[in-house]
Amino acid sequence: MSVTDAFLRWTAQTVAEPSPGPSRLREGLLAACLLAPVFLFLVAFVYAPAVLAFALAFLNFHPGGTTAYAGLSNFHAALSDPLFWRSMANTGLYALMMVPSTLVLSVALAALLQSNRRLFRFTQSLVVLPYVTPAVGTAIGWLWMYNPNFGILNALLRDVGLRPIGWLNSPHWAMPAVVLYSLWHGIGFDVLILLSAMSQLPEGVLESARVDGAGPWTRLFRITLPLISPTLFFIAVMTTIGSLQAFAQVYALSLSSGGPENATLTALLYVYQQAFTNGQFSYAAAMAAMLVVCIFAVTALTRWIGHRLTFYQ
């Protein structure tokens, strides 16, 4: 092929390619206009506050007073604060109790609903209802249920011959009580995700296993769970992140104190107390920055472990 022929072919291809016309330009402008409110919202209420909070951690800021550069002094103070370490330990304990319980209960409920269509139609709204209700509002009802004198939970324990429990008044039972409420409040979202994943399973594989004599438990543990392991991994990651950010349920059930004896004082609640109760905004920002680093580290570890245990089709 001569140089002239190559040039003529390149010219023909260039002319044949459609140039972006007015319609494509209008589509781009429309997309930009539709995305602009979301982008501005993220910048104004997510990214800008995060940057300002990180910068605030290196300052000594007092509302109405002077602001001076503090360096790493706020971080040093947090590392030497016993309550900060107590709150981090409580947060880790809460996550360790929440993640396995969420996975086991959500799988059990989803498998039960998937196996019984009539039960699914009747209870699907009941399962999701707690998730769509505000945490603070439902926590008021649970405060009544946890009441050591006239609460319904202790009444049930008395009826079966067991001793009543202090629940939120006991340092040993306060965190399990918060976990129990959190499971009730958030399990509906995970059940819906698992039901959606189970409905997409290849029916031929399950039918073949049923014909070969595999029972319900065998099909669940040998077929269903491996096939939905990416969904289980997603739930584990999201539950871990949400548990490390626990605030609303602890704030409502402990009446913002984190008690008794700081048994339910989570890291985010302690940050809130330091910032809006004690007015130590820079100190709270330093603790929040350290919490974010911990969340990133735990999430990365969870992803590293999950990718080695997850079965992708």
C-alpha positions, 0 to 999 in steps of 0.5 A: 500500500502506497502512502497516498492510499493510506492517507486516503483511507485514513481521511475516509475513516475520519470523515465517516466518524460522526462528530459530536453534534448539538444533540450530544452537547445538549445531553452532556449539559442536561447530565451536568445540570442533573448531577450538579445538585448532588455534587454540590450537596456532597461538597457542602455536607460531606467533603468540605466538613471532612476536610475542615474537621481534619484541619481542626484536629491540628488546632486549638479551637474555642468558639468565640475565643482564639485559635492557635496551631496545636500540632499533634497535641490533640492526638497525643492527648487522645492516645493517653485518654483512658476513656478514649481507649474504653470507647474504642474497646466498646466499639470493637466489642459491639462490632464483634457481637453485631457482625456474626449475629447479623449474618446468622439471623439474616440468613436464617430469616431469608432462608425461612421466608424463601422456603415458604412463599405464603409466609414471605408475603405475610411477613415481608412488610413486618421484617422491613418495618423496623428498618424504615422507622427512626432509631430514636423513636423506636428506642423509646419503646425499647426503653420501656421494654427494658425497664427493670420493674415493669418492662415486658422482657423481665415480665417474660423472664419471671413467667418462665421462672428466671430472675429479671435482668437489669438490662440497661442498668447493668454494666454486663447486660447493657451492651448486649441490650444495645446489640439486641435492639440494633439487630431488631432495627437493622436486620430487615435490610440485610434480609431483603438483600439476601432474598434478592440474591437467593431469588437469582440462584440457578433453579436447575442447580437446586433442582438437581440437588433435590433430585439427587437426595440433598436435604434442605440443610445440605442445599443451604450449606453446600449450594445456597451459601457458597453461591450467595457468598458475595452478598454475604461478604457485602453484608459483612463489610457494611455491618462492620462499617455501620457498627464502628459508627454506632451512635444513634442507638447508643445515644438513645438507649443510654440517654446520651451518657454511654452508661452504666459505668461507660459500658456502652460508650462508643467512640462516636458517642465519646466524640459527640460528648467532647465536641457538643457537651464539653466544647472540645472541638479540636480534641473531638476532631482528632479522635474522629480522625483516628476513628476514620483511620481505624475504620479504613484499616478494619474495612481493608482487612475485612475485604482482604479476608472476604475475597479469599472466602468468597465464591464468584461465579 
